[in-house]
Amino acid sequence: MRRPVHLLHDSKLLARMIGVEAPCCSQVAMPTEGAMEAFASFVDGNPLSDGWLVDVDAPSSRIVSWSGTLATDLFADEPRTWMRAGQDRFKCFLDEVAPALRTHNRTLCFRPHHRHVLGDVHASVRLLRERAGEPFEVLLAPADMLAPSMLGTVEDHLVRMFTHLGPVAAAVLLADVRQTPETEASGLLETCSFGKGALPHNTLRQLLAEYVRPETPVILLPESFHDQRQILGV
């Protein structure tokens, strides 16, 4: 079976192409082959802040969102996010949005990030276990879950991610990471297209084949698409 591959397109560009004035999401994952039906709509913002909303007119019933933080800035370092305060706020958020998701036949797929309430494998697996049967999913996005301090043992972290999340993730968003002059101060890596950064590409290709079901889609950034596909063998 040929694995489905999608590209993550900027929705503003797509909106201009089809004559829509205001896109209702930030990015859209579109297939590279077959029917041009959106696999997922990506939304920005912090779900744990006041005023976070999702447009039910998004082009896919699957909405991909960050899990959120108690920090003012979306990617700032805020330890309370992983403590009781963050966990309680996240639980309330899930309870609040679940009825509306069911009513509108939508699924909220969380994109973990190492500074958000779903910041690691354990938290992501726990969500899927505790909220089984509810309209929530998890996206396996290794680049987002890596802090700069993890690069020295990156293969160990990748193996753990794919072993536990690969079989249950709704999709795999494969990007790469690289350090920038701001990394030391910010504690954040820069995301780039797969093959352009520091991640072990052969290891990721093997982990994808071993732990992720063939029908589970891979989402890639659009830059150098054919090079990425050749590296991954998909």
Beta strands, then each sheet from edge to edge (+ up, - down):
strand 1: 5-10
strand 2: 27-31
strand 3: 40-42
strand 4: 62-66
strand 5: 107-111
strand 6: 136-140
strand 7: 171-174
strand 8: 176-178
strand 9: 190-192
strand 10: 218-220
sheet 1: 1+ 2- 3+ 4+ 5+ 6+ 7+ 10+ 1+
sheet 2: 8+ 9-
end
